[in-house]
Amino acid sequence: MNRVCSTLLTLVTLSAFVFSYAPQAQAIVKGELADFTGGNNGWRHGQGSWPLLSGGQDGPTDDFLSIQSQGGGGALSRMIALNTSPEWTGDFTAAGISTVNVDVLNENGQALDVRFSVDGGGGRFATNSISVPSSSEWQSLSFSFDPSNFQSAGGGNIADTLSSVFEIRVLHNPSASWLGAPINATLGVDNILAIPEPSSLAIFTLAGLSVTAVRRRR
């Protein structure tokens, strides 16, 4: 084996070690996906589960989460889905999560202000919202989880929260809030995906190129 092949194999081995070790250090991992196939993946409301319906982003047989808030002041008045499962809590910073993507369906005849909120060691924070117009088509949203994209919802230190998330929420609210706004509306949610930061993507790419180069030299 020549020196180039030896170096490339070393890079692949080190990359594999890093990625195999990372999930043991925190619960959330890069690439975590909630596609609602066969269950709600931990996303629910405070009293139980929102229904799963067919007809998601990936076609008529694809399941999605249907957030069906009723408005007023009752138990299901607010548009919100929360998650406290190990798969969606923990150290987002150490896991290298820079972005969370989500597909949404808004057929209510009015725009909805969608955002993520997190609660953790530094208190509660909410991302900047994305206005989702009414449409019969699914729309893909991308939320930066950089600290600069969060507003306080009563919290004091976003860095401490992102390094120890207790609960994450997706909700509708025009204001930066931990609570969804009361509204009589329905929001379809599908394919919630935790995206790694660019440096992590670069390592994945490097590992893939290294394997390809070694195979070609053989």
C-alpha positions, 0 to 999 in steps of 0.5 A: 500500500503506498503512502497516499492510500495509507493517508486516505484510509487513515482519514476514513478511519478517523471520520468513522470513529468521530461519527460512531462516537458522537451519538454517545455524547448527546441524544440528538444526532445529525441527520435525525429525521421525523417522517411519521412513517408508522408513528409520531416520532415523539411529536405530540401536543400536551394532552396526547397525539395529533392525528397522522394522515396520508398524503404527505410530501412524498405522495398519497401513501406518505403519512404526515402529522396533522396539527389541528388547533381549535382556537379559543381557550381550550386544551387544543386551542394552540397550534403547536407540536412538542417533542421531549423524546431522546431523539430530539433533545440533548446537545444540539451544539455538540451534535453539529446541528446548524439547521432544521428543515420541515415540510408544511401544508397550509390550506387554511386560507390565511398565512401562518407564522411558523417557527421552532422554539426550544427550552433548555439550560439557558431558558426558552428561545424561539427562532425567527418565523417564516410566513407560510402562505395558504396553498394546496401544495407542500412547502419546504422550510429551513430554519437556522439553528445558529444562535443569531437566529433565535429570540428570547421567549423568556430565556437568558442564554441561547448557547446554554439552551442549545447545548442542553435542550429539554424540549423542542416545539414547532408552532405558529405564532407571529411573536417570538413565543414558547406557546403556539398562538390560539387559532382555528386552523390545521397545519400539516407537518412532514419530514422534520430533519436535523441538518449538520453544519457545513464542516460536518458535511465536508468531513462526510464528503472527504470520507466518501472521496477517500474511499473512492480514491483508494478503490480506484488505485486498487 
